[in-house]
Amino acid sequence: MTEVFTPSVLPQRSARAAKCDRVVKLHVPEALHDDLAILARIDQRALSEYVRVVLDRHVYGTLGARRS
């Protein structure tokens, strides 16, 4: 039996640490939206928080590299 591994998408610093006062309007296909919503539920996050965390990890990496 294959074990399903779903790692939590945890940011190196809390996504709530910085004030989230900018809006990014993003149009995505319905299938992508639905798949992101599923992943957010698995990770026990709201969709917007999940997308914010994914973007944070993509931009800053998983090793904690941050701009000064």
N, C-alpha and C positions, 0 to 999 in steps of 0.2 A: 504494500500500500504506500502510495506516495504522500509524503507530508507536505501540506501547503504552508509555505512560509510567507507571511505578509508583514514585512517590517513597518514599524510606525515611521512616518515621515516627520521626524523631530528636527527642528531647526537647532543650530548651535547656540543661538540666543533666542529667547522667547519672541515669537512673532508679536506678542503684546508689549514687549519692552519699549519699542519705539512707537511714538504716536502715529497712528495710521490716519493721516488727514489728506491723503491724495487719492483720487479716484482714477482707475484705469478701466475704461469701458472696452469690453472685448466681445466681439461677435464670434461664436463658435457653432459648429454644426450640432444638431440635436444629439447625435450619437456620442460626440465628445462630451457634451454637457452631462448626459446620462451616465457615462462611464466615470467622469470625475465625481459625480454625486455618489456613485457606488463606492469609489475609493475613499471619499470623505467619510461616508458612514462607517466603513470598515475601520478607519483610523479614528473614529469617534470625534469628528470635527464638523463644524459647519462648512458648507461648500466654499464660501469666500475665504475662511481661515485656511482651509486645505490648499486652495490655489495660491494664497499668499505664502504659505510654507514651502510649497513646491518651487515657486519662483525664487524665494530667498535661497533655497539650497542650490538651485541652478546658477544663480548669479554669484553667490559667495562661496559655493562649494561645501563639501561635507567636512572639511578639515579645519574649518574655522578661519579661513583666510578672509580678512575684512579690510576694507579701505580705512585709512586713518581719518 
